Amino acid sequence: MWRTRAAAACVICRSLANSNYGIKRKSPLQNLHLVSRSIHHPYHPSLKFQRRPLRISIQQFSSLNRLPLRKTKLLNVKYGYQSYRNFWLARLASRLLKIRYLILGSAVGGGYTAKKTYDQWKDMMPDLDEYKWIIPDFIWELDEHIDLEKLIKALPDADDLAKLLPDFDKIGESFTSLKGFFSPGYKLVSEVIGASDLLLLLGTPGETAFRATDQGYDSDKQYKKVSDKEKIDQLQEELLRTQLKYQRMLERLEKENKELRKLVLQKDDKGIHQRKLKKSLIDMYSEVLDILSDYDASYNTQDHLPRVVVVGDQSAGKTSVLEMIAQARIFPRGSGEMMTRSPVKVTLSEGPHHVALFKDSSREFDLTKEEDLAALRNEIEIRMRNSVKEGCTVSTETISLSVKGPGLQRMVLVDLPGVISTVTSGMAPDTKETIFSISKAYMQNPNAIILCIQDGSVDAERSIVTDLVSQMDPQGKRTIFVLTKVDLAEKNVASPSRIQQIIEGKLFPMKALGYFAVVTGKGNSSESIESIKEYEEEFFQNSKLLKTCMLKAHQVTTKNLSLAVSDCFWKMVRESVEQQADAFKATRFNLETEWKNNYPRLRELDRNELFEKAKNEILDEVISLTQVTPKHWEEILQKTLWERVSTHVIENIYLPAAQTMNSGTFNTTVDIKLKQWTDKQLPNKAVEVAWETLQEEFSRFMTEQKGKEHDDIFDKLKQAVKEESIKRHKWNERAEDSLRVIQHNALEDRSISDKQQWDAAIHFMEETLQSRLKDTESVIEDMVGPDWKKRWIYWIGRTKEQNIRNETKNELEKLIKCNEEHAAYLANDEVTTVRKNLEARGITVDPCLIKDTWHQIYRRYFLKTALNHCNLCRRGFYYYQRHFVDSELECNDIVLFWRIQRMLAITANTLRQQLTNTEVRRLEKNVKEVLEDFAEDNEKKVKLLTGKRVQLAEDLKKVREIQEKLEAFIEALHREK
């Protein structure tokens, strides 16, 4: 019996020694088993060969070391040692009753110690929040896809784990109660250890799932009593906070990545890597679009390359959305006023510095400086106003702007004027139709991404752009819908579900690829982009639309919008760019074939090359003016000047002076009239003649054909250059004053030095008088009609008025024959006599008609008399040298014409010197300036260089350039892919 009980006690000791409740390491049986000190143990192997006193070892993390131990005196018996006392059964019972308290205490103490040790280890661990980006995102999203509470419930409970323990029922019926003693402690320790392991494995996402374990078993029961609705609300709040937390972490990482990329790009700019940076994909693609915008599609070449077209009602927030995507306030702003007056193409690309620049300008605007931002906005506004033609409100001309900066999404956006429903005062009547036509022209491109902007603060029924977008893209395969001003919409809209219907695409009669809700500020134009971002994030964090799941997290903020738009843009580019390249390749083949058939012997010169060729020809022709001989200049100037002033000299100087009775009065009259003429009219007339002569010679060189080398395609350009150069040219004002002095001195000179000059003056006078006589006879013939010879030969007759004038002429000729020294004017009695003589023959004549006829008759008589006097003066040079002393011959009129002739020669010489030395060079300079202005004005070149050949060469050049750039872009796109 004793041996049986001793064996049972040994089994119990082994089970206790093998269990590790609250004990870190196993102890020898001799040190753990308390009963072995009073029970003879002959079967234990350690006591079989040796006998030594038992020693109690202090156990770590155990409450057994608190029991008082004392030595017991043992007796040597036949089977081993035996105690002197005989009450061992009572002592055994009392000790067995205390085991449960020991085990329970050790379980509780062990659990507390494990919890404390776990907290110490947790505090000693480094903060891994900064390195969560190393773990893939799906690990953090496990709580969204796996229900951790169900997983915990699926784990085996304490009863299942207890089955794994040794079966104490088989050991002895007296120890069956030990199972109940172990279960509560084991459950508590297992839950603590399991929770700690899972927390270390899952990190932050597991905190919500194990809240009950952290607060203890009692709090877990209280938490389970919470209603399902409150659980859902709490889980949604936790989910929202977690998403926002991850979003901030993502933004922080993106910011760090942006700074790193900025540093790398800055190093590349400084040449640290000693390599030349290639153009980015988006820059290459933008160049293709810029070429297409200037391309005149006369051969039905359609542009179907993708771009993001931003459309919306006026003041819907298009500009604000673009500024948020570009991360800068770059557009001019106004409250309720139309600010976007022409399409603005914005190319977004990544770069080390946040800058903006125009396609046709080298100036960079630093978008981090407010001064440059203001200058950029002002420049855009000026370009818009200059592009609008007179009488219009909007323009179809595209303004190309490139924005570079760290972290910008690569894409090409086109901001169009806002769609309006009513034309207000100050707008052109066709403004509404023009805006619709511009929007349709961009949206009808089957590869264009339509970014439809809708104001969320106004009624949906007032939207105009949604109908227009639904017409252009009825299936919504390339439309992205953006609802702006959601903060105002949430405040003003009575039913939040209406916003949900809009975002879900159930309210508007249109379809879209995606729906987004954004907030682009509080309406203050001075807000910065960073403050707007913070306000947008704060609004959506506290918005009921997200808390109630009316909006999804990926449908809000302009950051998600820009990512989605960029993805759609590049997807469309990859799908369509090769097809467009093939289309341009076919167009190029057709144009090259047409050129070979129509112009086989001509080079393919586009408009710019033709302009350079014409420019060289024009400059050569201007230089040819300097090669004109002085003799040619003086002959032309003298002849033209005399044609201009001859009438004044004959009518106002010579004829009045010739009516005088003596030479003194003649010379006095001539000197006075010449002085007046020189002071007031003559220098101005001379400058006008010189300027007209220069124009005529310049026009002659510009318009004369040069045989086979002449190309009539330049005629319009040359004519425009000539007219503009002449218009800009201004004669030197000082030249007129100096010319007046020279002319006055020339007319004061009366000394004829030799007979040759005398004969030249007589010849000049005869030519002038004969020309005037011929003109006078022609006038008289028109007055009286044809003579009898012409009437018989040509069978023509006189009119009644001509018969009256003929009779009047006959009467006046009789009057002159009667008095050859008659004065230039008729007296009144002479007019009456002539009229009565005609009335006697039955002809009624008006006195005015008599005087008019007398003027021409006397003029003819005087000119004939002057010509006869010229013949008499041919031999009068000898008397002239003697000042006509002792001679009845007076040749003062010859001296007058010599003075006029000498003045003309000196004036022509002076003007020729001014032309060749000054004015021709100034004209050449004006021509160069005009050509430079025309070279910068594409519209002017298109207007002046026209024709089928020019258009064909221009289209061929553009198509080749587009095809080459598209092929380079496709190659770079494949390399990146």
Secondary structure by P-SEA (a helix, b strand, c coil): caaaaaaaaaaaaaaaaacccccccccccccccccccccccccccccccbbbbbbbbbbcccccccbbbbbbbbbbccccbbbcccaaaaaaaaaaaaaaaaaaaaaaaaaaaaaaaaaaaaaacccccccccccccccccccccccaaaaaaacccaaaaaaacccccccccccccccccaaaaaaaaaaaaaaaaaaaacccccccccccccccaaaaaaaaaccaaaaaaaaaaaaaaaaaaaaaaaaaaaaaaaaaaaaaaaaaaaccccccccccaaaaaaaaaaaaaaccccccccccbbbbbbbbcccccaaaaaaaaacccccccccccccccbbbbbbbbbcccccccccccccccccccaaaaaaaaaaaaaaaaaacccccccccbbbbbbbbbcccccbbbbbccccccccccccccaaaaaaaaaaaaaaacccbbbbcccccccccccccaaaaaaaaccccccbbbbbcaaaaaaaccccaaaaaaaaacccccccccbbbbbbcccccccccaaaaaaaaaaaaaacccccccccccccccaaaaaaaaaaaaaaaaaacaaaaaaaaaaaaaaaaaaaaacccccccccaaaaaaaaaaaaaaaaaacccccaaaaaaaaaaaaaaacaaaaaacccccccccccaaaaaaaaaaaaaaaaaccaaaaaaaaaaaaaaaaaaaaacccccccccccaaaaaaaaaaaaaaacccccaaaaaaaaaaaaaaaccccccaaaaaaaaaaaaaaaaaaaaaaaaaaaaaccccaaaaaaccccccaaaaaaaaaaaaaaaaaaacccccccccaaaaaaaaaaaaaacbbbbaaaaaaaaaaaaaaaaaaaaaaaaaaaccaaaaaaacccccccccaaaaaaaaaaaaaaaaaaaaaaaaaccaaaaaaaaaaaaaaaaaacaaaaaaacccaaaaaaaaaaaaaaaaaaaaaaaaaaaaac
